């Protein structure tokens, strides 16, 4: 049992394991931020750009719950660090989209490769049915918190129905 006392009572079973997993992710993310010198907003920003290949600043603002001013400030810092670049929008020469530079691609590949490796090491021990059940459960949990799947890393809602 995950020991908590007081007003929260005790948490055990699946909720306890979910809390432990979330705390482990937070701890790992903190290490990534320390090692890379990025802020949490910058890391989230880079992840979204990596998932989409090219992303409009307004799309980033919406998906990350940031103002357009914050997106501009983060973009400026990441351009200065040579992690992203601004390029002309493919169908509207007045607009720009953001994409990773080679340095940004290498950084994000390292982060995602590490994550995939950690997950694969454990998931490889599951049967196909168990892996499918876990995948479905994770999507349902995300949905229970109001998260809407979007194009990109996890694919579209039609590919992964909640």
URZILIN-V780869 format. One record per pair of residues at least 12 apart in sequence whose C-alpha atoms are under 6 Angstrom apart, sorted by the first residue. I is the first residue (numbers start at 1). J is the second residue. D is the distance in whole Angstrom. If there is no record, write none. Layout:
i = [I & I]
j = [J & J]
d = [D & D]
//
This chain:
i = [2 & 51 & 51 & 52 & 53 & 54 & 54 & 54 & 55 & 55 & 56 & 83 & 83 & 83 & 83 & 84 & 84 & 84 & 85 & 85 & 86 & 140]
j = [16 & 152 & 153 & 152 & 99 & 97 & 98 & 99 & 97 & 98 & 97 & 100 & 101 & 103 & 104 & 99 & 100 & 101 & 98 & 99 & 98 & 162]
d = [6 & 5 & 5 & 5 & 6 & 6 & 5 & 5 & 5 & 5 & 4 & 6 & 5 & 6 & 4 & 5 & 4 & 5 & 6 & 6 & 5 & 5]
//
